[in-house]
Amino acid sequence: MRANDKPLSRTQSASIINRKIHNLRGESFRHARNQKQHLPLADLTTQHTHNSPTLPANLLADSAYTQEDASRRPRDTREALFVVKRVDRPQHGPPATITSTSAWRAEALSLTIPAIGEHQNVPPLTSLCLQILRTAPFDADFSENILPFIPPHLRRTLLRWSAVQAPLTTHQLRALCGSDGDVAGELIVVGPDAGLREDHFKHADANSRFAEWESEDWVAPPPMHTFVLVSSHLAVSLMCTLPATLTHLALVNVLNPVSLHRLPMICPLVESLDLSYNTWLVAEADARERLGKIQWSRWHQLRILGMRGCHVPTATVAEVNKGRWDDVHVVK
């Protein structure tokens, strides 16, 4: 605009803009007619109205529209810009709960294995190496070429660390335990991805055991003294085969009710019993019924009873301490 020109009014500016839009639409119409000479003029005029877009309808459409049927494609530019597209989100598992966190697992296991909850700012080199082994595939090659060279106390360290930080699956747990069924006398099973078969605690056949005893290099494994089951199922048939040598028994957050009255006859040497966070011991009536059937006098060595998150009847505490020189420490 030159200096001596007068500014345009709003009406004049709108007229110029409309004229330019009209010219652009005319050019688009002529271009479409040249591209589609086979179509009659009536079809072209119906496709271009005064308020229809001049841009191709699928200019801003993504690949999702091309994979669907033509009826789902945007009808005009406005729909292509503002249509709400369905996004297929990845399918995840069930929502995380407090029992699936490492902090909860460390606290749940700390009563039976106090050292498991200890925090180290600088973990030792052996622990760092064991964490790398945790990511290895627990296949036949691992069982034959790696596992025999890991000392039992380091395998136990790996078992404890995995129970808190990254619980093992059933297959990985069996590979780590080997033929003994435990690691240096300990077995920690953390669900829901891990469980035990009904014959887990049953020894091999007598012939294979006799061959091992006859071997000069055979060393008797230590008796199993600790069994911890967290967030998994415990079948009655499996419970009846628990080793009688157990001194530390933890059934924490077990998913199914357990026949507790059978335990004193199966594991008479228990010194520490943890029944914490079991939902079937929360209600007062359920706790009184299930705990009242136990013959506590059979557990002569019992020193610690874990009942965190459960209802503890007063009559049960009196029955537990009946006839003892020292009271059992009940952890609520």
C-alpha positions in Angstrom: 0.0 0.0 0.0 1.3 3.4 -1.0 1.4 6.4 1.4 -1.3 8.3 -0.5 -3.7 5.3 -0.6 -6.6 5.3 1.8 -7.0 2.2 4.0 -9.6 -0.3 2.9 -12.8 -0.5 4.8 -13.9 -3.8 6.4 -16.4 -4.4 3.7 -13.9 -3.9 0.9 -11.4 -6.2 2.7 -14.0 -8.9 3.0 -14.9 -8.5 -0.7 -11.3 -8.9 -1.8 -11.0 -12.1 0.3 -14.2 -13.6 -1.0 -13.1 -12.9 -4.5 -9.8 -14.7 -4.0 -11.6 -17.7 -2.4 -14.0 -17.7 -5.4 -11.1 -17.8 -7.8 -9.3 -20.6 -5.9 -12.5 -22.7 -5.9 -12.9 -22.0 -9.7 -9.4 -23.2 -10.3 -10.0 -26.3 -8.2 -13.3 -27.0 -10.1 -11.5 -26.8 -13.5 -8.7 -29.0 -12.2 -11.1 -31.6 -11.0 -13.0 -31.5 -14.4 -9.8 -32.0 -16.3 -8.9 -35.0 -14.1 -12.4 -36.5 -14.5 -13.4 -35.9 -18.0 -15.5 -39.0 -18.0 -17.9 -37.6 -15.3 -20.8 -35.4 -16.4 -20.9 -31.8 -15.3 -23.8 -32.4 -12.9 -21.7 -34.8 -10.8 -18.9 -32.3 -10.5 -21.2 -29.5 -9.4 -22.7 -31.7 -6.8 -19.4 -32.6 -5.4 -18.3 -28.9 -4.9 -20.7 -26.7 -3.0 -20.1 -23.4 -1.5 -19.1 -24.8 1.9 -17.3 -28.0 0.9 -13.6 -28.3 1.4 -11.2 -27.9 -1.5 -8.5 -30.1 0.0 -8.6 -33.9 -0.4 -10.6 -35.6 2.3 -7.8 -38.1 3.2 -5.0 -35.6 3.3 -4.8 -35.6 7.1 -6.1 -39.2 7.7 -3.6 -41.6 9.2 -3.0 -45.2 8.3 -5.7 -46.3 10.7 -8.3 -45.0 8.3 -6.8 -46.8 5.3 -7.1 -50.1 7.1 -10.7 -49.7 7.9 -13.6 -49.6 5.6 -14.4 -46.6 3.4 -17.4 -45.6 5.5 -15.0 -44.9 8.5 -12.8 -42.4 6.5 -13.3 -38.7 7.3 -15.9 -37.1 5.1 -14.3 -33.7 5.0 -11.2 -31.8 6.3 -13.0 -30.7 9.4 -13.7 -34.3 10.4 -10.1 -35.3 9.6 -8.9 -32.6 11.9 -11.3 -33.0 14.8 -12.6 -36.5 14.7 -11.8 -38.5 17.8 -9.8 -41.6 16.8 -10.0 -44.8 18.8 -6.6 -45.7 20.2 -5.9 -49.3 20.9 -4.0 -49.3 24.2 -1.8 -52.2 25.1 -3.5 -54.8 27.3 -2.0 -55.0 30.8 -2.5 -57.5 33.5 -4.5 -56.9 36.7 -3.9 -53.6 38.5 -1.0 -53.6 40.9 -1.7 -54.1 44.6 0.2 -53.5 47.7 1.2 -57.2 47.9 2.9 -57.0 44.5 5.5 -54.4 45.7 9.0 -55.2 46.8 8.6 -53.1 50.0 5.6 -55.2 51.1 7.4 -58.5 50.3 10.5 -57.4 52.3 8.3 -56.6 55.2 6.3 -59.8 54.9 9.4 -62.0 54.9 11.3 -60.1 57.6 9.7 -61.9 60.5 10.9 -65.3 59.3 14.2 -64.2 57.7 15.2 -60.9 59.5 18.3 -60.4 57.2 16.1 -60.2 54.1 14.8 -56.7 55.0 18.3 -55.2 55.5 19.0 -52.3 53.1 22.5 -51.8 51.8 23.5 -48.6 50.1 26.4 -50.3 48.3 25.5 -54.0 47.7 28.5 -56.3 47.7 30.0 -57.5 44.4 28.6 -61.0 44.8 25.0 -59.6 45.0 25.5 -57.6 41.8 26.8 -60.7 40.0 23.8 -62.8 41.3 21.4 -60.1 40.0 22.9 -60.6 36.5 22.3 -64.4 36.9 18.7 -63.6 37.7 18.2 -62.4 34.1 19.7 -65.5 32.6 17.4 -68.2 31.1 16.9 -71.0 33.6 17.2 -73.7 30.9 19.0 -77.0 30.8 22.3 -75.3 29.9 22.0 -73.2 33.0 21.3 -76.2 35.2 24.2 -78.2 33.8 26.9 -75.6 33.2 26.3 -72.7 35.7 24.3 -73.9 38.6 26.7 -76.6 39.9 29.4 -73.9 40.2 27.4 -71.6 42.4 28.0 -72.4 46.1 24.9 -73.1 48.1 25.1 -70.0 50.3 25.2 -67.8 47.2 22.3 -69.6 45.7 20.4 -68.9 48.9 21.4 -65.2 48.6 20.0 -65.2 45.1 16.8 -66.9 46.3 16.3 -64.3 49.0 17.0 -61.4 46.7 14.7 -62.7 44.0 11.9 -63.2 46.6 11.9 -59.5 47.3 13.0 -57.8 44.1 11.9 -60.1 41.3 10.1 -63.3 42.3 11.0 -66.4 40.4 8.5 -68.4 38.4 7.8 -72.0 39.1 10.2 -73.2 36.4 13.0 -70.9 37.6 12.5 -71.9 41.2 12.7 -75.6 40.3 15.9 -75.0 38.3 17.5 -73.1 41.2 16.6 -75.7 43.8 17.7 -78.6 41.7 17.0 -82.2 42.8 17.1 -81.2 46.5 13.9 -79.2 46.3 15.4 -76.4 48.4 18.4 -74.1 48.6 20.7 -74.7 51.6 17.7 -75.8 53.7 15.5 -72.9 52.6 12.6 -72.6 50.2 10.9 -69.3 49.4 7.9 -69.4 47.1 6.4 -66.1 46.1 3.3 -66.0 43.9 1.3 -65.6 41.9 3.7 -66.8 39.2 5.2 -69.5 41.4 3.7 -72.5 43.0 4.6 -76.1 44.1 3.6 -79.4 42.7 2.0 -81.9 45.1 5.1 -84.1 44.9 7.6 -81.4 45.5 8.7 -82.6 48.9 8.6 -86.3 48.0 12.1 -87.8 47.5 13.2 -89.7 44.5 12.8 -93.4 44.3 14.8 -95.6 46.7 17.1 -97.0 44.0 18.4 -93.6 42.9 18.8 -92.6 46.6 20.7 -95.8 47.3 23.0 -95.1 44.4 23.8 -91.7 45.7 24.6 -93.0 49.2 27.0 -95.6 47.7 28.9 -92.9 45.8 32.1 -91.7 47.4 31.6 -88.1 46.3 28.0 -87.9 47.6 27.5 -85.4 50.4 24.2 -85.4 52.3 22.3 -82.1 51.8 21.4 -80.2 55.0 17.8 -80.8 56.2 15.2 -78.3 55.2 14.6 -75.9 58.0 12.7 -73.0 56.4 9.7 -72.9 54.2 8.0 -69.6 53.2 4.9 -69.4 51.0 3.7 -66.0 49.9 0.7 -65.0 47.8 0.2 -68.6 46.4 -2.0 -71.6 47.0 -1.3 -74.5 49.4 -3.0 -77.7 48.7 -3.8 -80.1 51.6 -1.9 -82.9 49.8 1.2 -80.7 49.6 0.9 -79.5 53.2 0.8 -83.2 54.4 4.2 -83.8 52.8 6.0 -80.8 54.5 9.3 -81.9 56.0 9.2 -82.7 59.7 12.5 -80.9 60.1 11.0 -77.5 59.6 11.8 -75.0 62.3 10.6 -71.8 60.5 7.3 -71.9 58.7 5.6 -68.9 57.1 2.2 -69.0 55.3 1.7 -65.4 54.4 -1.2 -64.1 52.3 -2.1 -67.6 51.2 -4.9 -67.5 48.7 -6.9 -70.4 50.0 -7.8 -71.3 53.6 -5.4 -73.8 55.2 -6.2 -76.6 57.6 -4.0 -75.2 60.4 -4.9 -77.9 62.9 -2.8 -80.4 60.9 0.4 -78.5 61.1 1.5 -79.5 64.7 1.5 -83.2 63.7 3.3 -82.6 60.4 5.9 -80.1 61.6 6.4 -80.6 65.4 9.7 -78.7 65.6 8.4 -75.3 64.5 10.0 -72.4 66.4 8.7 -69.5 64.2 5.2 -69.6 62.7 4.0 -66.7 60.5 0.3 -66.6 59.5 0.3 -62.9 58.6 -2.0 -61.1 56.1 -4.3 -64.1 55.5 -7.7 -62.8 54.6 -9.3 -65.9 56.0 -8.1 -64.9 59.4 -9.3 -61.3 59.4 -12.9 -61.9 60.6 -13.3 -62.6 64.3 -15.4 -65.7 63.8 -13.1 -67.2 61.2 -10.0 -66.6 63.3 -11.6 -68.1 66.4 -12.7 -71.2 64.6 -9.4 -71.9 62.7 -7.0 -71.0 65.5 -9.1 -72.7 68.1 -8.7 -76.1 66.5 -4.9 -76.0 66.8 -3.2 -78.1 69.6 -0.7 -75.4 70.5 0.8 -77.6 73.2 2.3 -79.9 70.5 4.7 -77.0 69.5 7.1 -77.2 72.4 9.7 -75.1 70.7 7.4 -72.3 69.5 8.8 -68.8 70.2 7.4 -66.5 67.6 3.8 -66.3 66.2 3.2 -63.8 63.4 -0.4 -62.6 63.1 0.0 -59.3 61.3 -3.1 -58.1 59.6 -5.2 -60.8 61.3 -7.6 -61.0 64.2 -6.0 -62.5 67.3 -8.6 -63.7 69.8 -7.7 -63.3 73.5 -8.5 -66.9 74.1 -6.0 -68.0 71.5 -3.2 -66.1 73.1 -3.9 -67.7 76.4 -4.0 -71.1 74.8 -0.7 -70.6 73.0 1.1 -69.6 76.2 -0.6 -72.3 78.4 1.9 -74.4 80.3 5.0 -72.5 79.0 7.9 -71.1 81.0 8.3 -68.3 78.5 5.5 -66.6 76.6 5.3 -66.9 72.8 6.0 -63.5 71.2 2.9 -62.7 69.2 3.5 -60.2 66.5 0.4 -58.3 65.5 
